Amino acid sequence: MDAKPKWTTEYEDTVYKIYDWNKNLAGYFFPKYDAKEAIDDQQEELYDDNSDADVDDENTIETLNKSHHVIGGGTLMVPLIKLDLLDKQEGIPLNYAIHSLQQNLQHMRRWEDWLGQNQAEFKIIGSAVYTAREDRNMLSVVLGIGSEVTLGEKEVCLGLTPLLDRLHQDGML
């Protein structure tokens, strides 16, 4: 039996990049830096308890990551489908376009089923689809993670490994 894949993370500019065992970029984790969790006791009087503002101060975010702060979740972004239909210089045969769209639709329905079967176990509180910034032919799925996550490269990786392993095992990644 093959050993489980070894995921790694790299912290960069408030975001964690997730790499697979071959050092390929597999996704991104965007921590939910919640202002209510982030402030020190000394600063409480400056915070309005009715606000749900996220922390956007880079120094505070750096401090949270370096201190391995526990946060209330975040979002995981992973590839969904590769269209391979846009930005072509030459025309695409109609049967190729239909076949490509049908295959991608099948994969998206698998994702829909997978989410229905796994969202409770992995505390997935929502999902959305976005066009990848770097590749207009790529759609990404963003999963809202509602479980606590400890910040830090090793800790985030450890916390996301069960979800990443299941996605890989089920052929979603």
C-alpha positions as CSV (number, residue, x, y, z in Angstrom):
1,M,0.0,0.0,0.0
2,D,1.3,3.5,-0.9
3,A,2.2,5.9,1.9
4,K,-0.2,8.8,2.4
5,P,0.7,11.9,0.5
6,K,2.8,14.5,2.3
7,W,1.3,18.0,2.1
8,T,3.4,21.1,2.9
9,T,2.4,24.7,3.4
10,E,4.2,28.0,2.9
11,Y,3.1,31.2,4.5
12,E,3.2,34.3,2.2
13,D,1.4,37.6,2.6
14,T,-1.3,36.5,5.0
15,V,-2.1,33.4,2.9
16,Y,-0.9,29.8,3.1
17,K,0.1,28.1,-0.1
18,I,-0.5,24.3,-0.1
19,Y,1.9,22.0,-2.0
20,D,1.5,18.3,-2.8
21,W,4.2,15.7,-2.3
22,N,5.7,16.6,-5.7
23,K,6.0,20.3,-4.7
24,N,3.1,21.2,-7.1
25,L,0.9,24.1,-5.9
26,A,-2.4,22.3,-4.8
27,G,-4.3,25.2,-3.3
28,Y,-4.4,28.2,-1.0
29,F,-5.7,28.6,2.6
30,F,-7.0,32.0,3.6
31,P,-7.3,32.2,7.4
32,K,-10.2,34.1,8.9
33,Y,-8.3,36.7,10.9
34,D,-11.2,37.7,13.2
35,A,-10.8,41.0,15.0
36,K,-12.6,39.8,18.1
37,E,-10.0,37.0,18.5
38,A,-7.0,39.1,17.6
39,I,-6.9,42.0,20.0
40,D,-5.0,42.0,23.3
41,D,-6.7,42.6,26.6
42,Q,-5.0,46.0,26.7
43,Q,-6.7,47.1,23.5
44,E,-10.2,45.9,24.3
45,E,-11.6,49.3,25.0
46,L,-10.7,50.3,21.4
47,Y,-12.8,47.6,19.9
48,D,-16.5,48.0,19.2
49,D,-18.2,44.7,20.3
50,N,-20.9,45.1,17.6
51,S,-18.4,45.0,14.8
52,D,-17.5,41.9,12.9
53,A,-14.5,43.5,11.2
54,D,-11.7,41.3,10.1
55,V,-8.1,42.1,11.0
56,D,-6.4,43.9,8.2
57,D,-3.3,45.2,10.0
58,E,-0.3,43.4,8.5
59,N,1.6,43.6,11.8
60,T,-1.2,42.1,13.8
61,I,-1.6,39.3,11.2
62,E,2.1,38.6,11.3
63,T,2.0,38.4,15.1
64,L,-1.0,36.0,15.0
65,N,0.9,33.7,12.6
66,K,4.2,33.8,14.5
67,S,2.4,33.1,17.8
68,H,0.5,30.2,16.3
69,H,-2.8,31.8,17.2
70,V,-6.0,29.6,17.0
71,I,-8.5,31.1,14.6
72,G,-12.1,30.2,13.8
73,G,-11.6,28.8,10.3
74,G,-10.9,30.2,6.9
75,T,-11.3,29.3,3.2
76,L,-9.6,26.7,1.2
77,M,-9.2,27.2,-2.5
78,V,-8.4,24.3,-4.8
79,P,-8.7,23.7,-8.5
80,L,-12.2,22.6,-9.8
81,I,-12.0,22.2,-13.5
82,K,-9.8,23.1,-16.5
83,L,-12.0,24.3,-19.4
84,D,-9.3,24.5,-22.1
85,L,-11.8,26.3,-24.3
86,L,-11.0,30.0,-23.9
87,D,-8.4,32.3,-25.5
88,K,-7.8,30.0,-28.5
89,Q,-6.4,31.6,-31.6
90,E,-8.1,29.1,-33.9
91,G,-11.6,27.8,-33.8
92,I,-12.5,24.7,-31.7
93,P,-14.4,21.9,-33.3
94,L,-17.9,21.8,-31.9
95,N,-17.7,18.1,-30.9
96,Y,-14.5,18.8,-28.9
97,A,-16.2,21.7,-27.1
98,I,-19.3,19.6,-26.3
99,H,-17.1,16.7,-25.1
100,S,-15.0,19.0,-22.9
101,L,-18.1,20.7,-21.3
102,Q,-19.7,17.3,-20.7
103,Q,-16.6,16.0,-18.9
104,N,-16.3,19.1,-16.8
105,L,-20.0,19.0,-15.9
106,Q,-19.5,15.4,-14.7
107,H,-16.6,16.4,-12.6
108,M,-18.6,19.4,-11.1
109,R,-21.5,17.0,-10.3
110,R,-19.0,14.7,-8.5
111,W,-17.9,17.8,-6.5
112,E,-21.5,18.5,-5.6
113,D,-22.0,14.9,-4.4
114,W,-18.7,15.0,-2.6
115,L,-19.6,18.2,-0.7
116,G,-23.0,16.7,0.3
117,Q,-21.3,13.6,1.7
118,N,-18.4,15.3,3.4
119,Q,-19.3,18.8,4.5
120,A,-20.4,17.8,8.0
121,E,-17.3,15.7,8.7
122,F,-14.9,18.5,7.6
123,K,-17.0,21.4,8.9
124,I,-17.4,22.9,5.4
125,I,-19.9,25.7,5.9
126,G,-20.2,26.9,2.3
127,S,-18.7,26.8,-1.1
128,A,-18.3,29.0,-4.2
129,V,-16.7,28.8,-7.6
130,Y,-14.3,31.4,-9.0
131,T,-12.3,31.9,-12.1
132,A,-8.6,31.5,-11.3
133,R,-6.7,34.8,-11.5
134,E,-3.8,33.3,-13.3
135,D,-5.7,31.1,-15.8
136,R,-9.1,32.1,-17.3
137,N,-9.6,28.5,-18.4
138,M,-9.4,27.2,-14.7
139,L,-12.3,27.3,-12.3
140,S,-11.5,27.0,-8.6
141,V,-13.7,26.0,-5.7
142,V,-13.5,27.8,-2.4
143,L,-14.6,25.9,0.7
144,G,-15.5,27.7,3.9
145,I,-13.9,25.9,6.8
146,G,-15.7,26.3,10.1
147,S,-13.4,24.4,12.4
148,E,-10.6,26.0,14.5
149,V,-7.2,26.1,12.9
150,T,-3.9,26.8,14.5
151,L,-1.7,29.3,12.5
152,G,1.8,28.4,11.4
153,E,3.1,26.5,8.4
154,K,3.3,23.1,10.1
155,E,0.1,23.6,12.1
156,V,-2.1,24.7,9.2
157,C,-0.8,21.8,7.2
158,L,-1.5,19.4,10.0
159,G,-5.0,20.8,10.4
160,L,-5.9,20.6,6.7
161,T,-4.2,17.2,6.0
162,P,-7.3,15.1,6.7
163,L,-9.4,17.2,4.3
164,L,-6.7,17.3,1.7
165,D,-6.1,13.5,2.0
166,R,-9.8,12.8,1.5
167,L,-10.0,15.2,-1.5
168,H,-7.0,13.4,-3.0
169,Q,-8.2,9.9,-2.2
170,D,-11.6,10.6,-3.7
171,G,-10.0,12.0,-6.9
172,M,-11.1,15.6,-6.4
173,L,-7.6,17.0,-6.5
